[in-house]
């Protein structure tokens, strides 16, 4: 193994391994004139001598190319050189253990194209890793490899290479119409992103064209596999976008993205696709959906996600309510808050609510509305508190006193409203637990 450097600046160009245990004991050549663009060149094997007869011929050819007279090779003081053309100097001649190898300088781009034409993506990526200033080429290869893996049904591998390529989220979303919400699919189609089968620099990506032309039919196990794979992609993409927004907000104007642009476009798509993918996993990742919908930074599209959750019945009642709540659609949330619609009859082994959990959630929600500081929200709390008083008077009282509300292992983790939490000495509040006798406390 040896390294190729540009002699003028000692810039590292490429690391080469001859393989097969070959050890070079003598090297010559490998020099080019100033007009030769060394920085954009690399090396590739073109011929090898393996036995004595081939080695003698090889040595003679090398001597002739380098301008050494045949009869004077063994006498240094009589050695003469001719004018050596750059094409000969560009070859690198390696000797060792009665073997010889000639390596010829070739552009990296030509080598990469040859590897891609034969679908040797891993070798192409390895070549990029051994060269300097090949990041752009590596990103293109990563994305092309991802599309090739997608066409083979390897969604996990495709997801990882899309992440490595920093692929656009919309380019990935349009490949999964079975997961993408119908309205979002129509939006992507209206932008005609499917017609773009090249990157921003115009480099053709035939693998993307094939992937868009022959999208695999996903159902059952293949659908849940694909959903789990792209959920990983969109989860990482979301973290990258949030990090980008944070950097921009902190004054780093060198960040690649505009915070407002990210929130208005890409983050909406990423959050929407992330929820859609989680719902298609086996089993559905309902807790992850709820956790995301509780995040103040989430930007999922209400009208795209609501139909997906509404179709899940009682199992998806909690995430649907959190969706409405996060979008300030309190009227829609309160209209949904009916026991018969939100509770499962047989809750054993299910993630759906039983009646105790439903009543706790409703009481906490009304308590939050009452202490939100918004007159309209307070009116909604008063309007919908009557059914709570009729089924669980203690919970109805907790709505307006700010008491904590717990049921079994579901502890009240909502931050207490400011007027109650910072109440003066002697202010009264009660802690209500549906499984224990209610005990008042002072703070």
MOTA-V874923 format. One record per backbone hydrogen bond with DSSP energy under -1.0 kcal/mol. CO is the residue of the C=O (numbers start at 0). NH is the residue of the N-H. E is the energy in kcal/mol with one decimal. If there is no record, write none. Layout:
((CO	NH	E) (CO	NH	E))
This chain:
((1	15	-3.3) (3	12	-3.3) (3	13	-1.3) (5	9	-3.1) (10	5	-2.5) (13	3	-3.2) (15	1	-2.4) (18	21	-2.0) (25	94	-2.8) (27	92	-3.1) (32	35	-1.7) (35	37	-1.8) (37	40	-2.0) (39	107	-1.2) (41	105	-2.7) (43	103	-1.8) (46	101	-2.2) (48	99	-1.7) (50	54	-2.6) (51	55	-2.5) (52	56	-2.0) (53	57	-2.6) (54	58	-3.1) (55	59	-2.3) (56	60	-2.4) (57	61	-2.4) (58	62	-2.5) (59	63	-2.5) (60	64	-2.4) (61	65	-2.2) (62	67	-2.8) (68	71	-1.2) (71	74	-1.1) (75	78	-1.0) (84	87	-1.1) (84	88	-1.9) (85	89	-2.1) (87	90	-1.1) (88	29	-1.2) (88	30	-2.0) (90	29	-2.3) (91	102	-2.5) (92	27	-1.8) (93	100	-2.1) (94	24	-3.2) (94	25	-1.7) (98	95	-1.8) (99	48	-2.8) (100	93	-2.7) (101	45	-2.0) (101	46	-1.2) (102	91	-3.3) (103	43	-1.1) (105	41	-3.5) (106	110	-1.7) (107	111	-2.9) (108	112	-2.4) (109	113	-1.9) (110	114	-2.1) (111	115	-2.6) (112	116	-2.5) (113	117	-1.0) (114	119	-3.1) (115	118	-1.9) (118	120	-1.1) (119	123	-2.0) (120	124	-2.5) (121	125	-2.2) (122	126	-2.2) (123	127	-2.1) (124	128	-2.1) (125	129	-1.3) (127	130	-1.0) (133	137	-2.6) (134	138	-2.3) (135	139	-1.8) (136	140	-2.4) (137	141	-2.6) (138	142	-2.0) (139	143	-2.5) (140	144	-2.8) (141	145	-2.1) (142	146	-2.1) (143	147	-2.0) (144	148	-2.5) (145	149	-2.4) (146	150	-2.1) (147	151	-1.0) (148	153	-2.5) (149	152	-1.4) (152	154	-1.4) (153	157	-2.2) (154	158	-2.4) (155	159	-1.8) (156	160	-2.1) (157	161	-2.3) (158	162	-1.9) (159	163	-2.2) (160	164	-2.0) (161	166	-2.5) (162	165	-1.1) (167	171	-1.2) (168	172	-2.6) (169	173	-1.9) (171	174	-1.4) (172	175	-1.8) (175	178	-1.5) (175	179	-2.8) (180	184	-2.3) (181	185	-2.1) (182	186	-1.8) (183	187	-2.5) (184	188	-2.3) (185	189	-2.1) (186	190	-1.1) (187	192	-1.2) (188	191	-1.2) (191	194	-1.0) (192	195	-1.4) (194	196	-1.1) (196	204	-2.4) (198	201	-1.9) (202	198	-1.8) (204	208	-1.4) (205	209	-2.3) (206	210	-2.2) (207	211	-2.5) (208	212	-2.0) (209	213	-2.3) (218	221	-1.2) (219	223	-2.0) (220	224	-2.3) (221	225	-2.4) (222	226	-2.5) (223	227	-2.3) (224	228	-2.2) (225	229	-2.6) (226	230	-1.9) (227	231	-1.4) (228	232	-1.4) (229	233	-2.9) (230	234	-2.1) (231	235	-2.0) (232	236	-2.6) (233	237	-2.1) (234	238	-1.8) (235	239	-2.2) (236	240	-2.2) (237	241	-2.8) (238	242	-2.2) (239	243	-2.2) (240	244	-2.6) (241	245	-2.5) (242	246	-2.5) (243	247	-2.3) (244	248	-2.7) (245	249	-1.8) (246	251	-2.4) (247	250	-1.5) (250	252	-1.6) (251	254	-1.7) (257	261	-2.4) (258	262	-2.2) (259	263	-2.0) (260	264	-1.7) (261	266	-3.1) (264	268	-1.9) (265	269	-3.0) (266	270	-2.5) (267	271	-2.0) (268	272	-2.7) (269	273	-2.3) (270	274	-2.0) (271	275	-2.2) (272	276	-2.5) (273	277	-2.3) (274	278	-2.0) (277	284	-2.0) (283	285	-1.7) (284	288	-1.7) (285	289	-2.5) (286	290	-2.4) (287	291	-2.3) (288	292	-2.5) (289	293	-1.4) (291	294	-1.3) (294	297	-1.8) (300	304	-2.1) (301	305	-2.7) (304	308	-1.9) (305	309	-2.9) (306	310	-1.6) (308	311	-1.3) (309	312	-1.2) (311	314	-1.0) (313	316	-1.4) (315	319	-2.0) (316	320	-2.4) (317	321	-2.4) (318	322	-2.2) (319	323	-2.3) (320	324	-2.6) (321	325	-2.7) (322	326	-1.4) (323	328	-2.9) (324	327	-1.4) (327	329	-1.3) (328	332	-1.8) (329	333	-2.7) (330	334	-1.8) (331	335	-1.3) (332	336	-1.1) (335	337	-2.7) (337	340	-1.0) (337	341	-1.9) (338	342	-2.0) (346	349	-2.1) (352	343	-2.1) (353	357	-2.1) (354	358	-2.4) (355	359	-2.1) (356	360	-2.6) (357	361	-2.5) (358	362	-2.3) (359	363	-2.6) (360	364	-2.5) (361	365	-2.6) (362	366	-2.3) (363	367	-2.4) (364	368	-2.3) (365	369	-2.4) (366	370	-2.1) (368	371	-1.0) (373	377	-2.4) (374	378	-2.1) (375	379	-1.7) (376	380	-2.1) (377	381	-2.1) (378	382	-2.4) (379	383	-1.9) (384	388	-2.0) (385	389	-2.0) (386	390	-1.6) (387	391	-3.0) (391	395	-1.9) (392	396	-2.2) (393	397	-1.9) (394	398	-1.5) (396	400	-1.3) (397	401	-1.7) (403	431	-2.8) (405	433	-1.9) (406	409	-2.8) (408	410	-1.2) (409	406	-1.9) (416	420	-2.9) (417	421	-2.2) (419	422	-1.6) (423	426	-2.0) (426	442	-1.2) (428	440	-1.8) (431	405	-2.2) (432	435	-1.3) (438	430	-1.2) (440	428	-1.4))
